[in-house]
Every structure is written in structure tokens, then in C-alpha cells.
């Protein structure tokens, strides 16, 4: 029997981890709230980073937006997709190269995002290679991050043990979900600090990182857990 290579999958968050769409979301939120006479600051927007879409929509609705939560989600998603189509996929530093290297090394990958499936598929379709084996989106799960459900569902659908997987996240909510699932959880901070998130490791960037680095990360963290 051949040696089993770990990790058996890498599970990627999307907004802020794979792609830098957070400014798109923030602008869409600001414009929507302003259209109802309200104001929305950068600090206001930060509280939505990594949150489920319906939870975020309820916060926006409480700021005076007279739309039901589902309509708010659809509106914001439409605005972000429009930006993606006109401006392309704004990859985070090193993310595209690492994803491509994982694929070249035969490591299964999943995109696990709380954005809607139609937006996630839009991003995937704009990537110029076959990037993911699976997409799990916000409208595919009953309980969003910070619950473990999205990552557990991804592992189950890929046919891997969650403890054999690595999660890559940029938000406290996402890191919490990864840790709760039992995956080795890597934090790559972007807009919010992850210092107190409990992530197994924090990397300042994915720039220059390869599949070998991800394998070493998994080996280090599982070895420490076994002690």
C-alpha cells in the first residue's frame, strides 16, 4: 500500500482569502444604505466580514433599509458580481499561485464560502484553470460559519476526513468554523486581526507559499496535537 499524503484536501474561504472582494461588498453596502438615507462607515462594514449573508442583511435592514433580508442579499450579490465581471478576479497575494500548485500536486480543493452559490460559481468560472473540485456556498448549508457545518459538508462531499484537511481563512468567524470542524486551520489576516482567533498558524501572506508549505503545516499541527 502506498504512502497516504496529507493533507487530503485544502478548503478555501473565498472573500478576503482567495479574492479581495471585501471592498466590493463594502461599497455595495454603503450605496444601498445611503439610498435609504442612512450612513455606513468602514467600522460598520468590518462587523460583517466573514458573517453569514442573512445575518449581515438583518444588520443592514436595521440601519433603515426597507427590504426583506433575502432581497438585500440578492441586491448586494448582484452588485459584487457586476464588479467582478467588469474588473476581473482580484486574487489575494499568492492565492492563485498556491491554488495552482495544489492542483498540480494532486491535492483536492474546495471553495467554502458564505456568499451565494451563484456568486461563488461566477468567481470559479473567471479563474483560468480548473481550480476546485467542489463549491459549498452559503445557500448550500443550514448553519453558516462560525458553525462547523460548511467545512464538515465539504469534507464529506470530497470523501475525506476533516482532520486530514487544511482550512484557509481570513476572518475570526471563518477560523472559528475551521477549528470547530476539526481541520488544521490557517489564518491569513486581511482586513481584520486574527491574533486572538486561535488559528493553528498565522501567515502574513500566501505569497511564495507552495503545496509543500501546506503539507509541512499540516504535519506540524497534527504532530503537536498528537503530543
C-alpha positions as CSV (number, residue, x, y, z in Angstrom):
1,X,0.0,0.0,0.0
2,X,1.4,3.4,-1.0
3,X,2.0,6.2,1.5
4,X,-1.0,8.4,2.1
5,X,-0.1,12.1,1.6
6,X,-1.5,14.7,3.9
7,X,-3.4,17.0,3.7
8,X,-6.0,15.1,1.8
9,X,-7.8,18.4,0.9
10,X,-7.4,22.1,1.2
11,X,-10.6,24.0,1.9
12,X,-10.5,27.7,0.9
13,X,-12.6,30.6,2.1
14,X,-13.4,33.0,-0.7
15,X,-13.9,36.6,0.2
16,X,-10.8,38.1,1.6
17,X,-8.8,34.8,1.4
18,X,-8.8,33.7,-2.2
19,X,-10.1,37.0,-3.7
20,X,-10.1,40.6,-2.4
21,X,-13.8,41.3,-2.8
22,X,-14.4,42.8,0.6
23,X,-14.1,46.4,-0.8
24,X,-16.8,45.4,-3.4
25,X,-19.1,44.3,-0.6
26,X,-18.4,47.4,1.5
27,X,-19.1,49.7,-1.4
28,X,-22.4,47.9,-2.3
29,X,-23.5,48.0,1.4
30,X,-22.7,51.7,1.7
31,X,-24.5,52.6,-1.5
32,X,-27.6,50.6,-0.5
33,X,-27.8,52.1,3.0
34,X,-27.2,55.6,1.5
35,X,-30.1,55.1,-0.9
36,X,-32.4,54.8,2.2
37,X,-30.9,57.9,3.8
38,X,-28.5,56.1,6.2
39,X,-24.8,56.1,6.7
40,X,-22.4,53.2,6.8
41,X,-18.8,53.5,8.0
42,X,-15.8,51.4,7.4
43,X,-16.0,50.2,11.0
44,X,-19.7,49.3,10.4
45,X,-18.7,47.2,7.4
46,X,-16.0,45.4,9.4
47,X,-18.6,43.8,11.6
48,X,-19.9,41.9,8.6
49,X,-16.6,40.4,7.5
50,X,-17.0,36.6,7.5
51,X,-20.6,36.6,8.6
52,X,-23.5,34.7,7.0
53,X,-25.4,36.7,4.4
54,X,-28.8,36.6,6.1
55,X,-27.2,37.7,9.4
56,X,-25.5,40.6,7.6
57,X,-28.7,41.5,5.8
58,X,-30.5,41.8,9.1
59,X,-27.9,44.2,10.4
60,X,-28.2,46.3,7.2
61,X,-32.0,46.2,7.5
62,X,-31.8,47.5,11.0
63,X,-30.0,50.6,9.6
64,X,-33.1,51.6,7.7
65,X,-33.1,49.6,4.5
66,X,-36.7,48.8,3.8
67,X,-36.1,45.4,2.1
68,X,-36.5,41.9,3.3
69,X,-33.2,40.1,4.1
70,X,-33.3,37.8,1.1
71,X,-33.8,40.8,-1.3
72,X,-30.8,42.6,0.4
73,X,-28.7,39.5,-0.2
74,X,-29.7,39.3,-3.8
75,X,-29.1,43.0,-4.4
76,X,-25.6,43.0,-2.8
77,X,-24.7,39.9,-4.7
78,X,-25.7,41.4,-8.0
79,X,-23.6,44.5,-7.3
80,X,-20.5,42.4,-6.4
81,X,-20.9,40.1,-9.4
82,X,-21.2,43.2,-11.7
83,X,-17.8,44.4,-10.3
84,X,-16.2,41.0,-10.9
85,X,-17.4,40.9,-14.5
86,X,-16.0,44.3,-15.3
87,X,-12.8,44.2,-13.2
88,X,-11.9,40.5,-13.1
89,X,-11.0,38.3,-10.2
90,X,-8.9,40.3,-7.7
91,X,-6.8,37.5,-6.2
92,X,-5.2,37.9,-2.8
93,X,-1.4,37.9,-3.0
94,X,-0.1,34.4,-3.6
95,X,-3.5,32.8,-3.6
96,X,-3.7,31.9,-7.3
97,X,-0.2,30.5,-7.4
98,X,-0.8,28.4,-4.3
99,X,-4.1,27.1,-5.6
100,X,-2.5,26.2,-9.0
101,X,0.4,24.4,-7.2
102,X,-2.0,22.4,-5.1
103,X,-3.8,21.3,-8.2
104,X,-0.6,20.4,-9.9
105,X,0.3,18.2,-6.9
106,X,-3.0,16.4,-7.0
107,X,-4.3,17.9,-3.7
108,X,-8.2,18.1,-3.8
109,X,-9.6,21.6,-3.2
110,X,-12.9,23.0,-2.2
111,X,-14.3,26.6,-2.1
112,X,-16.2,27.0,1.1
113,X,-17.9,30.4,1.2
114,X,-20.9,32.1,2.8
115,X,-21.5,34.0,-0.4
116,X,-24.3,32.7,-2.6
117,X,-23.6,29.8,-4.9
118,X,-24.2,31.9,-8.0
119,X,-21.6,34.4,-6.9
120,X,-19.1,31.6,-6.0
121,X,-19.6,30.0,-9.4
122,X,-19.0,33.3,-11.1
123,X,-15.6,33.6,-9.4
124,X,-14.8,30.0,-10.2
125,X,-15.8,30.5,-13.8
126,X,-13.5,33.5,-14.1
127,X,-10.4,31.6,-13.0
128,X,-8.4,30.5,-16.0
129,X,-7.8,26.9,-14.8
130,X,-9.9,24.2,-13.1
131,X,-9.4,25.4,-9.6
132,X,-11.9,23.5,-7.4
133,X,-13.3,20.0,-7.1
134,X,-16.3,21.3,-5.1
135,X,-18.1,24.5,-4.1
136,X,-20.0,24.8,-0.8
137,X,-21.8,28.1,-0.6
138,X,-23.9,30.0,1.9
139,X,-27.2,28.8,0.4
140,X,-26.0,25.2,0.5
141,X,-25.8,24.9,4.3
142,X,-28.4,25.1,7.1
143,X,-26.0,26.8,9.6
144,X,-23.3,29.2,8.3
145,X,-19.9,29.9,9.7
146,X,-18.9,30.2,12.6
147,X,-20.6,26.8,12.8
148,X,-18.5,23.9,11.5
149,X,-21.2,22.7,9.1
150,X,-19.8,24.2,5.9
151,X,-16.4,22.6,6.3
152,X,-17.8,19.3,7.5
153,X,-20.1,19.2,4.5
154,X,-17.2,19.9,2.2
155,X,-15.1,17.2,3.7
156,X,-17.9,14.7,3.5
157,X,-18.6,15.5,-0.2
158,X,-14.9,15.2,-1.0
159,X,-14.8,11.9,0.8
160,X,-12.0,12.9,3.2
161,X,-11.6,13.0,7.0
162,X,-11.8,16.6,8.2
163,X,-8.7,16.1,10.4
164,X,-6.8,15.4,7.3
165,X,-7.7,18.7,5.7
166,X,-6.4,22.3,5.9
167,X,-8.7,25.2,6.1
168,X,-7.5,28.7,4.9
169,X,-9.4,31.7,6.3
170,X,-9.1,35.4,6.8
171,X,-11.8,36.2,9.4
172,X,-12.4,35.3,13.0
173,X,-15.7,33.8,12.1
174,X,-14.1,31.6,9.5
175,X,-11.3,30.5,11.7
176,X,-13.8,29.6,14.4
177,X,-15.7,27.4,11.9
178,X,-12.5,25.7,10.7
179,X,-11.3,24.9,14.3
180,X,-14.8,23.7,15.2
181,X,-14.8,21.3,12.3
182,X,-11.5,19.7,13.4
183,X,-9.4,20.8,10.4
184,X,-6.0,22.3,10.7
185,X,-6.8,25.9,10.3
186,X,-4.5,28.5,8.8
187,X,-5.3,32.2,9.3
188,X,-4.1,34.7,6.7
189,X,-5.3,38.1,8.0
190,X,-6.5,40.7,5.6
191,X,-8.9,43.4,6.9
192,X,-9.3,42.1,10.5
193,X,-6.8,40.9,13.0
194,X,-6.6,37.2,13.7
195,X,-4.2,37.4,16.7
196,X,-6.8,36.1,19.2
197,X,-8.6,33.8,16.8
198,X,-6.9,30.5,17.9
199,X,-5.8,29.6,14.4
200,X,-3.2,26.8,14.4
201,X,-0.9,29.2,12.5
202,X,-1.0,32.7,11.1
203,X,0.8,33.6,7.9
204,X,1.0,37.3,6.9
205,X,0.5,36.4,3.2
206,X,0.3,33.4,0.9
207,X,2.9,35.0,-1.4
208,X,5.6,32.5,-2.2
209,X,3.8,29.6,-0.5
210,X,3.5,26.2,-2.2
211,X,1.8,22.8,-1.7
212,X,4.9,21.7,0.2
213,X,4.4,24.5,2.8
214,X,0.8,23.4,3.3
215,X,1.9,19.8,3.8
216,X,4.5,20.9,6.3
217,X,1.9,23.0,8.1
218,X,-0.5,20.0,8.4
219,X,2.4,17.7,9.6
220,X,3.5,20.3,12.3
221,X,0.0,20.9,13.6
222,X,-1.1,17.2,13.7
223,X,2.2,16.2,15.3
224,X,1.6,18.9,18.1
225,X,-2.0,17.7,18.6
226,X,-0.8,14.1,19.0
227,X,1.7,15.0,21.8
